[in-house]
Amino acid sequence: MDRAAGGRRHRCRPAAPAALALSLGLLACACGGGGGGGGSGNTDPGPPTNSVSGTVTFRGMPLAGATVTAFSTNWNSVSATLTTDSSGKFGVSGLEATADVTANFQFFPTLKGYGFVPSVGASGVAARARYQFNPVPQNWFLPVGLSVTRAGYNGAFASTPDAPGIIFNVVNFMSALSGSANGSVGGADFTAYDGSNPLVALAQTGQRTSYAAGDDGALGAGVAWPVARFVDNADGSVTDGSTGLVWLKNAGCLAPAVWASALAEVNGLASGSCGLSDGSAAGDWRLPNLVELESVLDLSASNPALTPGNPFTNVSPGIYWSSTAYYGGDEGTTNAWAVRLADGSYINDGASNLMASSSNAVWAVKGTSGATVTLQSSGAYVPFASGDDGSYEYGAPLPAPRMLDNGNGTVTDTVTGLVWLKAANCIEAPWAAAVAAVQALGTGQCGLSDGSQPGDWRMPNRREMQSLADRAQGNQADAFDQTFTANTPGITTQPAPFSNFMRLEYYWTSTTDAADTSAAWAVFSCDYGVYDLAKTASSYTLAVRGP
């Protein structure tokens, strides 16, 4: 689907029901049938059976009463439904290990009012794994043991024909084959989140000038930047004091390239190249994912959109690659996200971000975030080339379910702790009028019964609005507005995070485009890219409040 706006084409490709069903969790044909024990009188004990156990915690304390589902991907059915005890523990035994193929089980918890993130204890064999039954490098098989992944579960739900994927966070168990050592393991653990213990705190955008009462420049929502944000390490690298990420000082050293070559260039970077004397080795550096590339921007600046006086050299105002693929679902993935440094606009015009043919600028980053702010992951988990976002999955994970309905016209994001207006179509107006409408919002309006008063709500700034993105979705608007009704016994129906999230529409942010102050940054609802839009245009607003 195409929508023309401001001279650029926005392609938004909804994922068909089977798009994320390519996950191992939904392909019975990938695993085949399983062998069992013999009939009456057969002394062959058959393949071994195994057990899995783990603990669910909330704020470091046991969480009792959570339902843990053990889903058999060999049979596409629920094998067991467990409940955590007063110690937060659960366990199941008797999991079949087939005679001819590895039996696979995925574990995920549910409890009203919580989202969950999985982890693997010392008995696991891998911290993370990709489970896509696709050509290399998107392969799904790994040795016996536990691992953590996101998994698509469309086949377990009845949904509309063009519905996007529904994704759970799972501990994946690959059971031992017959004749192998018993594969029973512990450490299938989960941490619960309810918004009171968010995984990240968002940084300010950098905008300092106010263009309307209650806009980004007036409120400055977010964690303040350090006084000296960028520190020159005198070794060819620069540390961002806000995120803690380390960037290549010479932002123009690496040659512009197509996407796969850009990934390879950066992964081969090492001390002795590009002015580096930091002792880094090949493999230490990577192409930044979209969240990381967004984080370096100063949205008060333009040409380039970086903090004035920064120590970087040879920064191009042109287009820089991110390592995050533009996920295309069943239509195929041929593009990757890119950002224009002149103003900070996301690029998805069908010509400038084609993986195979677009030659864009290349910048390198290393390390993990966690200084004054920790960045969230983009949500991408399918790898499309070595060293891309789906290969690394850097950043805080996204809990599942992520958005919690408070029953009062609001929803809470477990990632950031922000509280959002559930009615996504209630406010539609030109930018200045929309800023004012959000400031005047309170209980009794837009389905609210939360006791909020005028002045409690604000129009989200660019960072806040972008924080809702999940780059594993081919159509974010549909994912926000889709109720997934379970048609598999033992799996819970998942309600839509928002109501009436408009498709193929723009949603305002309170952040003005510093390169053109007659425009503000807006998010296109389905691809969730950030583009500038004339403030006179009438568009939708998703109100927010909280930290």
C-alpha positions as CSV (number, residue, x, y, z in Angstrom):
1,M,0.0,0.0,0.0
2,D,1.2,3.5,-0.8
3,R,0.5,6.9,0.5
4,A,2.1,9.9,-1.0
5,A,2.9,12.8,1.3
6,G,5.3,15.7,1.1
7,G,6.8,14.3,-2.1
8,R,7.8,10.9,-0.6
9,R,6.2,7.5,-0.8
10,H,5.4,5.6,2.3
11,R,5.1,1.9,1.7
12,C,3.2,0.1,4.5
13,R,2.9,-3.6,4.0
14,P,0.5,-5.5,6.3
15,A,1.7,-8.9,7.4
16,A,-0.6,-11.7,6.3
17,P,-1.8,-14.2,9.0
18,A,1.0,-16.6,8.1
19,A,3.8,-14.0,8.1
20,L,5.1,-14.6,11.6
21,A,3.8,-18.2,11.5
22,L,7.1,-19.0,9.8
23,S,8.3,-19.2,13.4
24,L,9.3,-22.7,14.4
25,G,6.5,-22.5,16.9
26,L,3.9,-22.9,14.2
27,L,5.4,-25.4,11.7
28,A,4.4,-28.9,12.4
29,C,6.0,-29.9,9.1
30,A,9.4,-28.6,10.4
31,C,9.5,-31.1,13.2
32,G,7.5,-34.0,11.9
33,G,5.7,-36.6,14.0
34,G,7.2,-38.0,17.1
35,G,7.9,-41.6,18.1
36,G,6.5,-43.0,21.3
37,G,6.9,-46.1,23.3
38,G,6.1,-49.6,22.0
39,G,2.8,-51.4,22.3
40,S,1.8,-54.0,24.8
41,G,4.6,-56.4,25.6
42,N,7.3,-54.2,24.1
43,T,10.2,-54.1,26.5
44,D,11.8,-51.1,24.6
45,P,11.5,-48.2,27.1
46,G,11.2,-45.8,24.2
47,P,12.7,-42.4,24.0
48,P,13.4,-40.5,27.3
49,T,11.0,-38.0,28.8
50,N,12.3,-34.8,30.2
51,S,11.3,-32.0,32.6
52,V,11.6,-28.3,32.6
53,S,11.3,-26.0,35.6
54,G,11.8,-22.3,36.4
55,T,10.8,-19.3,38.5
56,V,8.7,-16.3,37.8
57,T,9.5,-13.1,39.8
58,F,8.2,-9.5,40.1
59,R,10.5,-6.8,41.5
60,G,12.8,-9.6,42.8
61,M,10.1,-11.4,44.6
62,P,8.3,-14.6,43.7
63,L,5.1,-14.2,41.7
64,A,2.5,-16.8,42.5
65,G,-0.6,-17.6,40.5
66,A,0.9,-17.0,37.0
67,T,-0.2,-19.5,34.4
68,V,2.7,-21.0,32.4
69,T,1.8,-22.6,29.1
70,A,4.0,-25.4,27.6
71,F,3.3,-25.3,23.9
72,S,4.5,-28.3,21.7
73,T,5.7,-27.0,18.4
74,N,5.8,-30.6,17.0
75,W,2.0,-30.8,17.4
76,N,1.0,-27.2,17.5
77,S,-0.9,-27.7,20.7
78,V,-0.6,-27.0,24.4
79,S,1.1,-29.9,26.2
80,A,0.7,-28.6,29.7
81,T,-0.7,-25.7,31.7
82,L,1.1,-24.9,34.9
83,T,0.6,-22.5,37.8
84,T,3.4,-20.9,39.8
85,D,3.4,-21.7,43.5
86,S,4.0,-19.4,46.4
87,S,7.7,-19.5,45.6
88,G,7.0,-18.4,42.0
89,K,8.1,-21.8,40.8
90,F,6.7,-24.1,38.1
91,G,7.7,-27.4,36.7
92,V,6.5,-30.0,34.3
93,S,7.8,-33.6,33.7
94,G,7.0,-36.2,31.1
95,L,7.9,-34.1,28.1
96,E,8.3,-36.4,25.2
97,A,11.7,-36.7,23.4
98,T,10.9,-38.3,20.1
99,A,12.9,-41.1,18.6
100,D,13.7,-39.4,15.3
101,V,13.5,-35.7,15.7
102,T,14.1,-33.3,18.5
103,A,10.9,-32.4,20.4
104,N,10.4,-28.7,20.9
105,F,8.5,-26.9,23.6
106,Q,8.0,-23.2,24.2
107,F,7.1,-21.8,27.6
108,F,5.4,-18.5,28.3
109,P,3.5,-17.1,31.3
110,T,0.3,-15.1,31.6
111,L,-1.2,-13.2,34.5
112,K,-3.6,-10.3,34.2
113,G,-1.8,-7.0,34.9
114,Y,1.7,-8.2,33.9
115,G,3.9,-8.5,30.9
116,F,6.8,-11.0,30.9
117,V,10.5,-11.2,29.8
118,P,12.2,-14.6,29.7
119,S,15.7,-15.5,30.8
120,V,17.8,-18.6,30.9
121,G,19.6,-19.9,34.0
122,A,23.0,-21.5,34.1
123,S,21.6,-24.7,32.6
124,G,20.7,-23.1,29.3
125,V,22.9,-23.4,26.2
126,A,22.2,-20.1,24.5
127,A,21.2,-16.6,25.6
128,R,19.1,-16.0,22.5
129,A,18.2,-17.9,19.4
130,R,16.3,-17.2,16.2
131,Y,13.6,-19.7,15.3
132,Q,12.7,-18.9,11.7
133,F,12.2,-21.8,9.3
134,N,13.8,-19.9,6.4
135,P,17.0,-20.0,4.4
136,V,20.3,-19.4,6.2
137,P,21.1,-17.2,8.1
138,Q,17.5,-17.4,9.3
139,N,17.7,-20.9,10.6
140,W,16.0,-22.2,13.7
141,F,17.6,-25.3,14.9
142,L,20.1,-25.4,17.8
143,P,21.4,-28.1,20.2
144,V,19.5,-29.6,23.1
145,G,18.7,-27.2,25.9
146,L,17.1,-23.9,26.8
147,S,17.2,-20.6,24.9
148,V,15.2,-17.4,24.7
149,T,13.5,-16.0,21.6
150,R,10.4,-14.2,20.4
151,A,8.0,-16.5,18.6
152,G,5.0,-15.8,16.3
153,Y,1.7,-17.4,17.3
154,N,-0.7,-16.5,14.6
155,G,-1.8,-20.1,14.0
156,A,-3.0,-20.3,17.6
157,F,-5.5,-17.4,17.1
158,A,-8.5,-16.6,15.0
159,S,-7.9,-13.2,13.4
160,T,-8.9,-11.1,10.4
161,P,-7.4,-12.0,7.0
162,D,-4.8,-9.3,6.9
163,A,-3.9,-9.3,10.7
164,P,-0.4,-8.7,11.7
165,G,1.6,-11.1,13.8
166,I,1.2,-11.7,17.5
167,I,4.5,-12.4,19.3
168,F,5.2,-14.0,22.6
169,N,8.5,-14.1,24.5
170,V,9.3,-17.7,25.2
171,V,11.9,-20.0,26.8
172,N,12.4,-22.6,24.1
173,F,13.3,-26.1,25.1
174,M,14.9,-28.5,22.6
175,S,14.4,-32.0,24.2
176,A,17.0,-34.7,24.0
177,L,16.8,-37.4,21.3
178,S,16.4,-41.0,22.1
179,G,19.8,-42.4,23.2
180,S,21.0,-38.9,24.2
181,A,21.7,-37.8,27.7
182,N,18.5,-36.8,29.6
183,G,17.7,-33.2,28.6
184,S,15.9,-32.2,31.8
185,V,16.7,-28.6,32.8
186,G,15.9,-25.9,35.2
187,G,16.3,-22.1,34.8
188,A,13.4,-21.4,32.5
189,D,12.8,-18.1,34.3
190,F,10.6,-15.1,33.7
191,T,10.5,-11.6,35.1
192,A,7.2,-9.7,35.3
193,Y,6.6,-6.1,34.6
194,D,3.6,-3.9,35.2
195,G,4.8,-0.4,34.3
196,S,5.9,0.4,37.9
197,N,9.3,-1.2,37.1
198,P,9.9,-0.1,33.5
199,L,12.9,-1.4,31.6
200,V,13.9,1.9,30.2
201,A,13.7,5.7,30.8
202,L,13.5,7.8,27.7
203,A,16.0,10.7,27.1
204,Q,15.0,14.1,26.1
205,T,14.9,14.9,22.4
206,G,17.2,18.0,22.7
207,Q,14.5,20.4,21.6
208,R,14.8,23.7,23.5
209,T,12.7,26.2,21.6
210,S,8.9,26.1,22.2
211,Y,6.6,26.7,19.3
212,A,3.3,26.2,21.3
213,A,2.4,26.0,24.9
214,G,2.7,22.4,26.0
215,D,5.0,21.3,23.2
216,D,8.3,19.4,23.4
217,G,10.4,22.6,23.8
218,A,8.2,23.8,26.6
219,L,8.0,20.6,28.6
220,G,11.3,18.9,27.9
221,A,10.0,15.5,28.9
222,G,12.5,12.8,29.5
223,V,15.9,12.3,31.2
224,A,18.1,15.3,30.9
225,W,21.4,14.9,28.9
226,P,24.7,15.3,30.7
227,V,26.2,18.8,30.4
228,A,29.0,17.4,28.2
229,R,27.1,14.9,26.2
230,F,29.7,13.6,23.8
231,V,33.2,12.9,25.2
232,D,36.2,12.5,22.8
233,N,38.1,9.5,24.0
234,A,41.3,10.6,22.1
235,D,41.5,7.2,20.5
236,G,39.3,7.7,17.5
237,S,36.1,7.0,19.4
238,V,33.5,9.2,21.1
239,T,31.3,8.2,24.1
240,D,27.7,9.4,24.4
241,G,27.2,10.3,28.0
242,S,23.5,9.8,27.7
243,T,23.4,6.2,26.5
244,G,27.0,5.1,27.1
245,L,27.3,3.9,23.5
246,V,30.7,4.4,21.9
247,W,30.7,5.8,18.3
248,L,33.4,6.0,15.7
249,K,34.6,9.6,15.7
250,N,35.1,9.8,12.0
251,A,31.5,9.4,10.7
252,G,32.7,9.5,7.1
253,C,35.6,7.1,7.2
254,L,33.7,4.0,6.1
255,A,32.7,4.1,2.4
256,P,29.0,4.4,1.5
257,A,27.7,0.9,0.6
258,V,24.7,-1.3,0.0
259,W,23.3,-2.7,3.2
260,A,25.0,-6.1,3.5
261,S,28.4,-4.5,2.6
262,A,27.8,-1.8,5.2
263,L,27.2,-4.4,7.9
264,A,30.4,-6.2,6.8
265,E,32.5,-3.0,6.7
266,V,31.5,-2.1,10.2
267,N,32.0,-5.6,11.6
268,G,35.5,-5.7,10.1
269,L,36.5,-2.4,11.7
270,A,39.4,-2.6,14.2
271,S,42.0,-0.5,15.9
272,G,44.5,0.9,13.3
273,S,41.7,1.8,10.9
274,C,39.7,5.1,10.7
275,G,42.0,6.8,13.2
276,L,41.2,4.2,15.9
277,S,43.8,3.4,18.6
278,D,41.3,1.9,21.1
279,G,42.5,-1.7,20.9
280,S,39.3,-2.8,19.3
281,A,39.2,-5.9,17.2
282,A,37.2,-7.0,14.3
283,G,33.7,-7.9,15.5
284,D,33.6,-5.3,18.3
285,W,31.9,-2.7,16.1
286,R,28.5,-2.9,14.5
287,L,26.1,-0.9,12.4
288,P,23.7,0.9,14.8
289,N,20.1,-0.4,15.0
290,L,17.3,2.1,14.4
291,V,16.8,2.9,18.1
292,E,20.6,3.5,18.6
293,L,20.8,5.7,15.5
294,E,17.7,7.7,16.7
295,S,19.4,8.2,20.1
296,V,22.4,10.1,18.8
297,L,20.2,12.8,17.2
298,D,19.7,16.2,18.7
299,L,16.3,17.4,17.4
300,S,17.0,21.0,18.2
301,A,19.7,21.0,15.4
302,S,19.8,20.5,11.7
303,N,22.5,20.1,9.0
304,P,23.4,17.8,10.7
305,A,20.9,17.0,13.5
306,L,23.6,16.5,16.1
307,T,24.5,18.6,19.1
308,P,26.5,21.7,18.0
309,G,30.2,21.5,19.1
310,N,30.2,17.7,19.1
311,P,33.6,16.1,18.5
312,F,32.6,14.0,15.4
313,T,34.3,14.6,12.1
314,N,33.1,14.2,8.5
315,V,29.5,13.9,9.4
316,S,27.4,13.7,6.2
317,P,24.0,15.4,6.1
318,G,22.9,12.5,3.9
319,I,21.4,9.2,4.6
320,Y,22.9,6.7,7.1
321,W,22.0,3.0,7.2
322,S,20.7,1.4,10.4
323,S,21.0,-2.4,10.9
324,T,17.3,-2.8,11.3
325,A,15.4,-4.4,8.4
326,Y,12.2,-2.9,7.2
327,Y,10.2,-6.1,7.9
328,G,7.9,-6.9,5.0
329,G,6.2,-10.0,6.3
330,D,5.0,-12.4,3.5
331,E,5.7,-9.8,0.9
332,G,9.4,-10.2,1.5
333,T,12.0,-7.9,3.2
334,T,13.9,-5.9,0.7
335,N,14.5,-2.6,2.5
336,A,16.3,-1.5,5.7
337,W,15.6,1.5,7.8
338,A,17.8,4.6,7.2
339,V,17.9,8.1,8.7
340,R,18.8,11.4,7.0
341,L,21.2,13.3,9.2
342,A,20.3,16.7,7.7
343,D,17.1,16.7,9.7
344,G,16.6,13.3,11.3
345,S,13.9,12.1,8.9
346,Y,13.4,8.3,8.5
347,I,13.9,7.1,5.0
348,N,11.5,4.6,3.3
349,D,10.9,5.9,-0.2
350,G,11.5,2.6,-2.0
351,A,14.6,3.9,-3.7
352,S,17.0,5.1,-1.0
353,N,16.7,2.2,1.4
354,L,16.8,-0.9,-0.8
355,M,19.1,-3.4,0.8
356,A,20.6,-4.6,-2.5
357,S,21.0,-1.4,-4.5
358,S,21.0,1.7,-2.3
359,S,24.4,3.1,-1.3
360,N,24.2,5.0,1.9
361,A,26.6,6.4,4.5
362,V,28.0,4.1,7.2
363,W,28.6,4.8,10.8
364,A,29.9,2.4,13.5
365,V,28.9,2.0,17.2
366,K,30.0,-0.4,19.9
367,G,29.1,-1.3,23.5
368,T,25.7,-1.4,25.2
369,S,23.5,1.4,26.5
370,G,23.1,2.1,30.2
371,A,24.5,5.4,31.2
372,T,21.8,7.9,32.2
373,V,19.4,6.0,29.9
374,T,19.1,2.4,28.7
375,L,17.8,2.0,25.2
376,Q,15.1,-0.5,24.3
377,S,15.5,-3.1,21.6
378,S,13.8,-2.4,18.2
379,G,11.8,-5.6,18.5
380,A,13.5,-7.1,15.4
381,Y,14.4,-10.7,15.9
382,V,14.6,-12.2,12.4
383,P,18.2,-11.9,11.0
384,F,18.5,-11.0,7.3
385,A,22.3,-10.6,7.1
386,S,25.2,-11.3,9.4
387,G,25.7,-8.6,12.0
388,D,22.2,-7.0,11.6
389,D,19.7,-6.0,14.2
390,G,18.0,-9.3,14.2
391,S,21.3,-11.1,14.8
392,Y,22.2,-9.0,17.8
393,E,18.9,-7.8,19.3
394,Y,20.7,-5.1,21.3
395,G,18.7,-3.2,23.9
396,A,16.2,-3.9,26.6
397,P,13.7,-6.6,25.6
398,L,10.0,-5.9,25.0
399,P,7.7,-7.7,27.5
400,A,4.7,-9.7,26.3
401,P,2.0,-8.7,26.6
402,R,3.6,-5.2,26.4
403,M,0.6,-2.9,26.8
404,L,-1.7,-3.3,29.8
405,D,-5.3,-2.1,29.8
406,N,-6.1,-0.2,33.0
407,G,-9.9,-0.4,32.4
408,N,-10.3,3.4,32.6
409,G,-9.6,4.5,29.1
410,T,-5.8,4.2,29.5
411,V,-3.1,1.7,28.8
412,T,0.3,1.3,30.4
413,D,3.5,0.5,28.5
414,T,5.5,-2.0,30.5
415,V,8.7,-0.9,28.7
416,T,8.7,2.8,29.6
417,G,6.0,3.1,32.3
418,L,4.2,5.7,30.2
419,V,0.4,5.8,30.3
420,W,-1.3,6.3,27.0
421,L,-4.9,7.3,25.9
422,K,-6.5,4.1,24.7
423,A,-8.9,5.8,22.2
424,A,-6.5,6.4,19.4
425,N,-8.9,8.3,17.1
426,C,-10.3,10.8,19.6
427,I,-8.1,13.8,18.8
428,E,-7.7,14.9,15.2
429,A,-6.6,18.5,14.4
430,P,-3.8,20.6,13.0
431,W,-0.7,20.6,15.2
432,A,-1.2,23.7,17.4
433,A,-4.8,22.9,18.0
434,A,-4.0,19.3,18.8
435,V,-1.3,20.3,21.4
436,A,-3.9,22.5,23.1
437,A,-6.6,19.7,22.9
438,V,-4.3,17.3,24.7
439,Q,-3.4,19.8,27.4
440,A,-7.2,20.3,28.0
441,L,-7.8,16.5,28.2
442,G,-9.3,15.0,31.3
443,T,-11.6,12.3,32.8
444,G,-14.9,12.3,31.0
445,Q,-13.4,12.9,27.6
446,C,-12.2,10.3,25.1
447,G,-13.5,7.4,27.2
448,L,-11.4,8.4,30.2
449,S,-12.5,7.6,33.7
450,D,-9.1,7.8,35.3
451,G,-9.6,10.9,37.3
452,S,-7.1,12.9,35.2
453,Q,-7.4,16.6,35.0
454,P,-6.5,19.2,32.3
455,G,-2.7,19.6,32.3
456,D,-2.1,15.9,33.2
457,W,-1.7,14.9,29.6
458,R,0.7,15.9,26.9
459,M,1.3,15.3,23.2
460,P,4.1,12.8,23.1
461,N,7.5,14.0,21.9
462,R,9.3,12.2,19.1
463,R,11.2,9.8,21.4
464,E,8.0,8.9,23.3
465,M,6.0,8.2,20.2
466,Q,8.8,6.2,18.7
467,S,9.1,4.1,21.8
468,L,5.9,2.3,20.9
469,A,7.4,0.8,17.8
470,D,8.0,-3.0,17.3
471,R,10.1,-3.6,14.2
472,A,9.0,-7.2,14.0
473,Q,5.6,-6.0,12.8
474,G,4.8,-5.4,9.2
475,N,1.9,-3.1,10.1
476,Q,2.1,-1.3,13.4
477,A,-1.4,0.2,13.2
478,D,-3.0,-3.2,12.7
479,A,-1.0,-4.7,15.6
480,F,-2.2,-1.9,17.9
481,D,-5.8,-2.3,16.9
482,Q,-6.1,-6.1,16.6
483,T,-7.8,-8.4,19.1
484,F,-6.4,-11.9,18.8
485,T,-9.0,-14.5,19.8
486,A,-7.5,-17.7,20.8
487,N,-8.6,-20.8,19.0
488,T,-6.1,-23.1,20.6
489,P,-7.2,-24.5,24.0
490,G,-4.8,-23.3,26.8
491,I,-3.8,-20.1,25.1
492,T,-5.2,-16.8,26.3
493,T,-7.0,-14.3,24.1
494,Q,-5.0,-11.1,23.6
495,P,-7.0,-7.8,23.6
496,A,-6.0,-4.9,21.3
497,P,-3.6,-2.5,23.0
498,F,-5.5,0.6,21.6
499,S,-9.0,1.2,20.1
500,N,-9.4,2.7,16.7
501,F,-5.8,3.2,15.9
502,M,-6.1,4.7,12.5
503,R,-4.5,2.9,9.5
504,L,-2.5,4.8,6.8
505,E,-2.6,8.0,8.9
506,Y,-0.1,10.3,10.6
507,Y,0.1,10.8,14.4
508,W,1.6,14.0,15.7
509,T,4.5,14.4,18.0
510,S,5.1,17.6,19.9
511,T,8.6,17.9,18.4
512,T,9.1,20.6,15.7
513,D,11.3,19.9,12.8
514,A,14.3,22.1,13.4
515,A,15.1,22.2,9.7
516,D,11.6,23.5,8.9
517,T,9.8,25.0,11.8
518,S,6.5,25.2,9.9
519,A,6.5,21.4,10.2
520,A,6.5,18.9,13.1
521,W,7.6,15.3,13.3
522,A,4.8,12.8,12.8
523,V,4.7,9.0,12.8
524,F,3.1,7.2,9.9
525,S,0.8,4.8,11.6
526,C,1.5,1.5,9.8
527,D,5.2,1.6,9.0
528,Y,5.9,3.7,12.2
529,G,8.5,5.8,10.4
530,V,9.1,9.4,11.5
531,Y,8.5,12.0,8.8
532,D,8.0,15.8,8.9
533,L,4.4,17.1,8.3
534,A,3.2,20.6,7.8
535,K,1.7,21.9,11.0
536,T,-1.4,23.0,9.1
537,A,-2.3,19.4,8.3
538,S,-5.1,17.8,10.3
539,S,-3.8,14.6,11.9
540,Y,-4.3,12.3,14.9
541,T,-2.8,12.5,18.3
542,L,-2.1,9.8,20.9
543,A,-2.0,11.5,24.3
544,V,0.5,10.4,27.0
545,R,1.3,11.1,30.6
546,G,3.7,9.7,33.2
547,P,7.4,9.7,33.8
